[in-house]
């Protein structure tokens, strides 16, 4: 067993996800997680091992489960980047099937991805653990890949928060968690700002995916707050800020999609490269805007046109019977209902 075997499994997972073979991808993902644990990849930066890695020491690496020749800085960084791909894939898969992740951040002693080309002269920049990412404010340069990795962490925290809602009607800690997460996400949004500009979203597929999924995390968080207000029969004013933030995030997703809409489909356009990871943001924006349409929060025509474009975008990334299409059925039904009402209001046509 080696790093090459681990990376081969990651390539297979990516291929199967691209081909929409989710069950096979999930099974392969399980093998990759097991192999990562056998190789002890999640602890390659713990204790003395971390000091050896920072100096490029060629000492015995049996404790990490890797061969000695992988202890040069470039190979170790390649290992880190490969591991974080696994972290992202497992997080995506866990969301799809509603199961907890195996790779819990508190148990990960592996530095976040460092910038730099992996050459013989590569030296990693000091990077924190993902559980201590508050230290990112002191990091000179954060790659879009590292930003995506942290965004996935935020999405996981949000999913964990939201998942408590249907399980516990008397969840007394909901609002404390909600406002804490709002602040955390806003703080990281400021750190990621260089990848959230229009230029970055147009030019970098990872920045495109980062922008969409970060907005979707905002929507997920605020839509949960809106549901909580309804469940507790609180004044609608309590949810006013969440309605505003959710709708604004949905329009940001819409803007990024419109800006990157492929004139001609190719294997290199953003929609194709990131299809696996942008179905959820499109689905979340459909949910948020369909709620706005039903509640009359904004101008109906603008919302309807936006919903139509989002539906077309979802058709670009998966088949009509795909998972995210099914997750968006209520939003599509709301759009169809609005169309029907408009048709009935014009009997002379």
Secondary structure, DSSP 4 states (H G I P E B T S, - for coil): --HHHHHHHHHHHHHHHHTT-HHHHHHHHHHHHHHHHHTTGGGTTSHHHHHHHHHT-----GGGTS-GGG-SHHHHHHHHHHHHHHHHHHHHHHHHHT---SS-GGG---BPPPPS--STT--PPP--BGGGGGGGGG-S---HHHHHHHHHHHHHHHHHHHHHHHH-TT-TTHHHHHHHHHHHHHHHHHHTGGGSSHHHHHH-HHHHHHHHHHHHHHHHHHHHHHHHHHHTT--GGGGHHHHHHHHHHHHHHHHHHHHT--SS--TTSHHHHTHHHHHHHHHHHHHHHHHHHHHT-S-HHHHHHHHHHHHHHHHHHS-TTSHHHHHTHHHHHHHHHHHHHHHHT-TT-
